């Protein structure tokens, strides 16, 4: 087929039109659809990606007191493409950066050799020092080092509340405490911008279309009351100085809400000077340690017996005059008690009476109440590292377990679990989830989430809780084992505990004990539950009991807390006669022999 000239010209024109249409479409596609992608690529090739650091959220106590905030600092960075003489720049900058000249020279030389545009030299440069350094470099006509806005975490209260707060690592990530537990909320999201500099190092162009503004972290408000925390830490420090224990813990909580009002552990550390801290100082023993509770655990077996109707207030249990043979072993009380009610068993802390209650209940029923009180499982508090304790099921018990567990042996609990269990008695029978975070906010007064009290289950009925509470009030009297826990003008309820420390390979140390007292006040309408736990106090013979070691510390904390909370006395204040007698020494907590 022959095409004439006109046809050939038409086809050629159409072909060229298609080609130019294709080019035009491609150009439009690149300029519009792929604009962001290619702009970012160009920016990355010809500029520096400069981070814009997000501000970490501030942590407050329940009353708005700042617990952790951000202090402004600068981050020193180097651009190797604008450094002509690494040695000269290092000599000018090293004194301000507190760095060795040779070390800094090596870093700068490496940046120059490999044309690195963004090399971090030091994170925590004070703002004033950064300004002086920049001025000195500019005066010497040296380029290549600049300073970015940054911040560091500071704690206005020093070591106070250190285990609850936690700290940050070198990557500004939360480690331990609330800083770790709430990391996703606190950290925010860093932004960035692209910049280009001239040959002198001065900024020329900011790629405004390629900026991403930082998103600051959320502020976190805790349930902690720093007024109560200060009281707790003052008294704990005094006790540690006097008793020189291995460790010590105090926890104060609101039994009606599960909110933790104060939490302190010893030894402790300064979160702003971590380099000086030893690993043992950084442990939050309130949630990561477990111990045999001793007689504080007797509230479980007594509550179970009353709640199941196995006994009533009139039932009398034979306490064998202080000598009870079972499964080939002898269980002793330090006093020769005879027939006693459950009220008296708790008040006098009878090991034999508690063992008899356990036998009446049977293994399965008793174990069910151990679990119902929350032992053997994590509480779920917003603190990392919490352990569940050790509450083995009946299948793993030996013949003695049913008589030893009721008195707080052969089971291990955490301090926080102990507070949670005592709160069941104080609040009328409900197990509440303890929590330490109250709310989240993205600015002053702009709360975006509040954490409400959470009832896990009803453990015992209100009538049972009332009966056990009445017995625990008598524990803190001249008839009971914890008269030294009393507070003038107030009714106090609680339970002492004294337990030998188990050896790793089995058995118990002869002269090492954990002394504790867990109580609540005012007994009629408790404002707080407070546990005092002293691990291996250095005291004289027969002076290591919970009623002598931990109870007086509780009394001092509770008396100061009552004034701080403006609690009104309900009865005439009478001085407690501090008579060192068998009633004071909590001998019902003694180990079996």
Secondary structure, 3 states (H helix, E strand, C coil): CCCCHHHHHHHHHHHHHHHHHHHHHHHHHHHHHCHHHHHHHHHHHHCEEEEECCCCCCEECCCCCEEEEEEEEEEEEECHHHCCCHHHHHHHHHHHHCCCHHHHHHHHHHHHHCCCCCEEEEEEEEHHHHHHHHHHHHHCCCCCEEEEEEEEEECCCCCCCHHHHCEECCCCCEECHHHHHCHHHHCCECEEEEEEECCCCCEEEECHHHCECCECCCEEEECCCHHHHHHHHHHHHHHHHHHCCCEEEEEEECCCCCEEEEEEEECCCCCCCHHHCCHHHHCCHHHHCCECCHHHHHHHHHHHHHHCCCCCCCCCEECHHHEEEECCEEEECCCCCCEECHHHHHHHCCHHHHHHHHHHHCHHHHHHHHHHCCCCCCCCCCCCCCCCCECCCHHHCCCCHHHHHHHCCCCEECHHHHHHHHHHHHHCCEEECCECEEEEECCCCCEEEECCCCEEEECCCHHHHHHHHHHHHHHCCCCCCCHHHCECCECEEEEEEEEEEECCCCCEEEEEEEEEEEEEECCCCCCEEEEEEEECCCCCCCCCCHHHHHHHHHHHHHHHHHHHCCCCCCCCCCCCCCCCCCCCCCHHHCCCC
